[in-house]
Amino acid sequence: MHSDLQKLAKQKNTSVRVILQKIAKDILTNQKDQHKTN
């Protein structure tokens, strides 16, 4: 039971990390695009 909760927590943590990485990449690409247009 406890190990299952730990697995879920790890899965959630990894998914959050992936989402944050995607957001960071989107922000970086948006900044680059803005520089191109400006």
C-alpha positions as CSV (number, residue, x, y, z in Angstrom):
1,M,0.0,0.0,0.0
2,H,2.7,2.5,1.0
3,S,4.9,1.6,-1.9
4,D,2.0,2.2,-4.3
5,L,1.6,5.7,-2.9
6,Q,5.3,6.3,-3.3
7,K,5.1,5.1,-6.9
8,L,2.1,7.5,-7.6
9,A,4.0,10.4,-6.0
10,K,7.1,9.7,-8.2
11,Q,4.9,9.5,-11.3
12,K,3.2,12.8,-10.4
13,N,6.6,14.4,-9.7
14,T,8.0,13.3,-13.1
15,S,4.8,14.5,-14.9
16,V,5.1,17.9,-13.2
17,R,8.7,18.1,-14.2
18,V,7.9,17.3,-17.8
19,I,5.1,19.9,-17.8
20,L,7.4,22.5,-16.3
21,Q,10.2,21.7,-18.9
22,K,7.6,22.0,-21.7
23,I,6.4,25.4,-20.3
24,A,10.1,26.6,-20.0
25,K,10.8,25.6,-23.6
26,D,7.6,27.3,-24.8
27,I,8.6,30.5,-23.0
28,L,12.1,30.3,-24.5
29,T,10.8,29.8,-28.0
30,N,8.3,32.6,-27.5
31,Q,11.1,35.0,-26.4
32,K,13.1,34.0,-29.5
33,D,10.1,34.6,-31.7
34,Q,9.5,38.0,-30.1
35,H,13.1,39.0,-30.7
36,K,12.8,37.9,-34.4
37,T,9.7,40.0,-34.9
38,N,11.2,43.0,-33.0
